[in-house]
Amino acid sequence: MGALTEPNVPVKHEDMGDALTSIDYAKKAFTTMVNKGPKPKDTIFFDTIDKEDEPTLGGVSDGAKIDRDNLEDPAANHGKIGGRIQVHERTLGVGFITMSVTDPAGVPDWYAKGVVKKLSECKGDMELTYLSEQESRDSTTLGGIQLSDLTRGVGGYVSNDAPIDTAAAIPSGYRTPAAQIKAISGVGAFKKSDLDALLLGAHVQNGNENGMLNGFVTAEMLQRIQTFFTEFKATDGEVPIARYNQDGASETIKHAVTRYINAFNQVDFLSSGYLNGVRRYTGTSGRAGAVASGSTAAALTDDFTDKKGKPGLQVGMKVYGTGIPAGCYITAINANKKGFTLSAAASADCTLFYFGAIQHGHILDMRYWELRPSLTPGHTNLSDDGAGKHGFIRGIAGLRCKNPLPQSTILTKAAAVS
């Protein structure tokens, strides 16, 4: 896109009361709340994961010897779970005329203002990545282009599917149970009984321990959850009745469902605008292309690259569309950045592809989540080359989940449902 130069300054010194309205940045709750762990020593890192064996009935007779040929393996339920780091970066530049001459209302220094804005945007990139279903990836070269390391998002950890990145695998016995992956046709199909079932599942997977969970949900999902506690209507045609257990002296009715407690867990809900990272990245309306029935070789009609010219598609992305088998994902990307290989052959011709499920929310036990920062997001000035003031914001971190078992997610796998 290039640096900001004087002819393109959006606001110059005009009659604006010497005030410029700044953007009100949304809070990045997950990245703010997640525990910060030790610095990783490599681009890939591993952590041990363990659980107790199932309890058994029975006993041992008096005087019985230990069966040395049938000893129990103390490491039978012990394994390792892997993750990778990722670089998050934003750049900025202001031309020398802009730095020296222009005097916009309320902006004494475009570069200083840009640093604050780009820091916030970089943290937004991190929030979108960590809440997404992005699969981790080692750095690689494709068609002469160097592709970067990618970290695994929440949607990649909270999954019953085998990870595509086998080097940073999640042991099969520690993948989120299928019952905790709540697939719905849309927000309106989610019921209070579904919510209770997810909280019960987290309770059981935590060894029957009650916990405090955090729900990162879309605004539409939070609105849906609020309807669970809104009104009572016995039969059609009756006026709905709403009951409030509060002091009415203030003449203020409070009806904000941000915390729900049942017999098994407590969950605090947060509305997040950073879900559906893969969908947002690849396009919510689908991308035109083609794959023939019985084939795994697919291609997009138009070029699809990110803002740095690198392939927009990623290995491990789930693919949806007519004739695309359930659970299908991208296994390889062609050097032309448009062609890709499916993990399973199409059962019918497909001309419109959707990438990634639609994420309505994650209900997480934050005790098991950790960010491994190698470089906390910060600003660096580039050396002066006479063109103006240039710099970049860069952060390096990897997301880690120590135990995917008690986590939950709510999603829609259908192609075009939003």
NORVENPE-V514386 format. One record per run of one state. SS is the DSSP state (helix for helix, strand for strand, loop for the rest). FROM is the first residue (numbers start at 1). LEN is the number of residues. Records with the same first field share a line. If there is no record, write none. Layout:
BEGIN
SS->FROM-LEN  FROM-LEN
END
This chain:
BEGIN
loop->1-3  5-1  9-20  34-1  37-7  51-17  71-7  85-1  101-9  131-6  138-2  143-2  148-2  151-3  158-8  169-3  175-3  184-3  190-2  206-5  218-1  228-4  233-8  242-6  251-8  262-3  272-5  283-4  292-5  301-4  306-5  312-6  321-8  334-5  343-7  356-2  365-1  382-6  402-6  413-6
strand->4-1  35-2  44-7  78-7  86-10  137-1  140-3  145-3  150-1  181-3  211-7  232-1  241-1  259-3  265-7  287-5  297-4  305-1  311-1  318-3  329-5  339-4  350-6  358-7  369-13  388-14  408-5
helix->6-3  29-5  68-3  96-5  110-21  154-4  166-3  172-3  178-3  187-3  192-14  219-9  248-3  277-6  366-3
END
